[in-house]
Amino acid sequence: MDSNLYPDLAAAGSLAAALERAAVDLGVGLVTVPGDWGSLVSAGIAASVPEREPLSVHIGAECRWFGFSGWSRGVELITGATSALEDVVWAGVAWGEGRSLRELQELLPFVHFTELAEAHERGPAPAVEVRWHLIRKEAADAPDFPEFGLLVEAAHAEPRLRQLYPFSSHWTIGFNARTGMPCPPEVAVAPSYEGLPYRVQKFPHGGVIAEAVTVEEAIALAVAHLPAGLGPAVAGTFNPDG
């Protein structure tokens, strides 16, 4: 940490202590938790809303800059950056109170969120719908790889896959039962490429279950691999203990 850039942090001894001092000066309550990269350069601001993780805060190295991000149920909902420590305090307070994403941005213009993050805020069903929209757009923007587009549309047309939370990795599509990360896919399908067959897989990049010549056959095999009674994707992350 450069004490010339961060004299307030140097005087306080840590980012958490500096945030607490700033909160006292502003007359607001604030509870800090340890950060991920050491006490001098990172800290968390605890949230009173159970679904929200502490706002993660870190400093810049070459200029005075406080970056932050807010996660909930395995999804990054907000990001932001500011040079004023007081702004970070206000962001932490508003995040911790459970303010909506739009309220946060109206109060603090340096807070940013995506269309997908706002869908997650509304619930798992809107998040699934927007994620499918984004993947279909990704396919439409890749006309030189029509096999990927065929795979996306065939998967979207299948109700048991359409209710799951999709993601793409190196053109392979995975289908999750939960909208947060980490969460292993229920099944994944890799598109045909240069004459190779479609591949139904356990993971995005391995664990081949079966191969198929046509996209229709690949989708049918993927559906057959899904657990019986699997319903629409739910919010949250994978819990190995159930």
C-alpha positions in Angstrom: 0.0 0.0 0.0 1.3 3.4 -1.0 0.8 5.7 2.1 1.0 8.8 -0.1 -2.1 7.5 -1.9 -3.8 6.2 1.2 -2.8 8.3 4.2 -6.1 7.5 5.9 -5.4 3.8 5.7 -1.9 4.2 6.8 -3.0 6.2 9.9 -5.8 3.7 10.7 -3.6 0.6 10.2 -6.0 -1.3 7.9 -8.7 -0.7 5.3 -11.3 -2.0 7.8 -10.3 0.4 10.5 -10.3 3.3 8.0 -13.8 2.3 6.9 -15.0 2.2 10.5 -13.5 5.6 11.2 -15.1 7.1 8.2 -18.5 5.6 9.2 -18.2 7.2 12.7 -17.5 10.6 11.0 -20.6 10.1 8.8 -22.7 9.0 11.8 -23.6 5.6 10.4 -23.2 2.1 11.7 -20.8 -0.2 10.0 -19.5 -3.7 10.7 -16.4 -4.9 8.9 -15.1 -8.4 8.3 -11.7 -9.6 7.0 -11.0 -9.2 3.3 -9.6 -11.7 0.9 -6.2 -10.1 0.2 -4.9 -9.0 3.6 -6.0 -6.3 6.0 -4.1 -3.4 4.5 -5.6 -3.7 1.0 -9.0 -5.4 1.4 -12.0 -5.7 3.7 -15.6 -6.6 3.8 -18.6 -4.6 4.9 -21.2 -6.9 6.6 -24.8 -7.0 5.4 -27.8 -7.4 7.6 -29.8 -9.0 4.8 -29.2 -12.8 5.1 -29.0 -13.4 1.3 -26.3 -10.8 0.8 -22.7 -11.5 1.3 -20.4 -8.8 2.8 -19.6 -6.1 0.3 -16.0 -6.9 -0.8 -13.7 -3.9 -1.0 -10.1 -3.6 -2.2 -7.7 -0.8 -3.1 -5.9 0.1 -6.3 -2.1 0.0 -6.5 -1.1 2.8 -8.9 -3.8 5.4 -8.0 -6.2 6.1 -5.2 -9.1 3.8 -6.0 -11.5 1.7 -4.0 -13.2 -1.1 -5.9 -16.0 -3.2 -4.6 -18.4 -6.0 -5.5 -21.6 -7.4 -3.9 -22.6 -11.0 -4.2 -25.8 -12.8 -3.3 -26.6 -16.5 -3.6 -23.5 -17.1 -5.8 -24.2 -14.2 -8.1 -22.2 -11.0 -8.4 -25.0 -8.3 -8.4 -23.0 -5.1 -8.2 -19.6 -3.7 -8.9 -18.2 -0.2 -8.5 -15.2 2.0 -8.0 -14.6 5.4 -6.4 -11.7 7.4 -5.0 -13.6 8.5 -1.9 -13.6 6.2 1.2 -16.8 7.9 2.3 -18.5 6.7 -0.9 -17.5 3.1 -0.1 -19.1 3.5 3.4 -22.4 4.7 1.9 -22.3 1.8 -0.7 -21.7 -0.7 2.2 -24.6 0.7 4.2 -27.1 0.7 1.3 -26.0 -2.8 0.2 -26.3 -4.1 3.7 -29.8 -2.6 4.2 -31.0 -4.6 1.2 -31.6 -1.7 -1.2 -32.6 -2.8 -4.7 -30.0 -2.5 -7.5 -31.8 0.4 -9.0 -32.0 2.2 -5.7 -28.3 1.7 -5.2 -27.5 3.2 -8.6 -29.8 6.1 -8.0 -28.2 6.8 -4.6 -24.7 6.1 -5.8 -24.1 6.6 -9.6 -20.7 4.8 -9.4 -22.6 1.5 -8.7 -23.0 -0.7 -11.8 -25.1 -3.8 -12.5 -26.1 -5.8 -15.5 -29.4 -6.9 -17.1 -28.7 -10.4 -15.8 -27.9 -9.2 -12.3 -31.2 -7.4 -12.2 -33.0 -10.5 -13.4 -31.4 -12.5 -10.6 -32.7 -9.9 -8.1 -36.3 -10.7 -9.4 -35.9 -14.4 -8.9 -34.6 -17.6 -10.5 -37.2 -17.8 -13.3 -36.4 -14.3 -14.7 -32.6 -15.1 -14.4 -33.1 -18.3 -16.4 -35.1 -16.4 -19.0 -32.5 -13.6 -19.4 -29.6 -16.1 -19.4 -31.2 -18.0 -22.3 -31.8 -14.7 -24.1 -28.1 -13.8 -23.8 -26.9 -17.3 -25.0 -29.2 -17.1 -28.0 -27.8 -13.7 -28.8 -24.3 -15.1 -28.4 -25.2 -17.8 -31.0 -26.8 -15.3 -33.4 -23.6 -13.2 -33.2 -21.5 -16.3 -34.3 -22.8 -17.0 -37.8 -19.5 -18.7 -38.8 -20.3 -21.5 -36.3 -23.8 -22.5 -37.2 -23.6 -25.8 -35.2 -23.5 -23.8 -32.0 -26.6 -21.9 -33.0 -28.4 -25.2 -33.9 -27.4 -26.6 -30.5 -28.7 -23.5 -28.6 -32.0 -23.4 -30.4 -32.6 -27.2 -30.1 -31.8 -27.0 -26.4 -34.1 -24.0 -25.9 -36.9 -25.8 -27.6 -36.7 -28.7 -25.1 -38.8 -27.8 -22.0 -36.8 -29.8 -19.6 -33.6 -28.0 -20.6 -35.2 -24.6 -21.0 -36.2 -24.6 -17.3 -32.5 -24.9 -16.3 -29.9 -22.2 -16.0 -27.7 -22.4 -19.1 -24.1 -21.3 -19.5 -21.6 -21.6 -22.3 -17.9 -22.4 -22.2 -15.8 -22.7 -25.4 -19.1 -23.3 -27.3 -20.2 -26.1 -25.0 -23.5 -25.5 -23.2 -24.1 -26.6 -19.6 -27.4 -26.8 -17.8 -27.5 -26.0 -14.0 -30.2 -26.8 -11.5 -29.2 -23.7 -9.6 -28.6 -20.1 -10.7 -25.6 -19.4 -8.5 -22.0 -20.4 -8.8 -20.4 -22.8 -8.0 -22.8 -25.4 -9.2 -21.9 -28.4 -11.3 -24.1 -28.9 -14.4 -26.7 -31.6 -14.6 -25.4 -32.3 -18.1 -23.5 -30.5 -20.9 -23.5 -30.7 -24.7 -20.6 -29.9 -27.0 -21.5 -29.0 -30.6 -20.4 -30.8 -33.7 -17.2 -29.3 -35.1 -15.3 -30.1 -38.3 -17.1 -33.4 -38.8 -16.8 -34.5 -35.2 -20.1 -35.7 -33.5 -22.1 -33.8 -30.9 -20.9 -34.9 -27.4 -23.1 -35.2 -24.3 -20.9 -34.8 -21.3 -20.9 -34.8 -17.5 -18.8 -31.6 -17.4 -18.2 -28.7 -19.9 -14.8 -30.0 -20.8 -14.9 -33.8 -20.2 -16.7 -36.9 -19.0 -18.2 -37.9 -22.3 -21.5 -39.8 -21.8 -22.5 -40.3 -25.4 -22.0 -39.1 -28.9 -24.6 -38.2 -31.5 -24.6 -37.4 -35.2 -27.5 -35.0 -35.1 -28.4 -32.2 -32.7 -31.8 -33.7 -32.1 -30.2 -37.0 -31.0 -27.8 -35.1 -28.7 -30.6 -33.2 -27.0 -32.6 -36.4 -26.5 -29.5 -38.0 -24.9 -29.0 -35.0 -22.7 -32.6 -35.0 -21.5 -32.4 -38.7 -20.8 -29.4 -38.0 -18.5 -31.3 -35.6 -16.3 -32.4 -36.8 -12.9 -36.0 -37.9 -12.7 -38.3 -35.2 -11.4 -35.8 -32.4 -11.8 -37.7 -29.1 -11.7 -37.0 -25.5 -12.7 -33.7 -24.0 -11.6 -33.7 -22.5 -8.1 -31.7 -19.7 -6.6 -28.4 -20.4 -4.7 -25.3 -22.6 -5.1 -24.7 -26.3 -5.0 -24.7 -27.8 -1.5 -23.0 -31.2 -1.4 -24.7 -31.9 1.9 -28.1 -31.4 0.3 
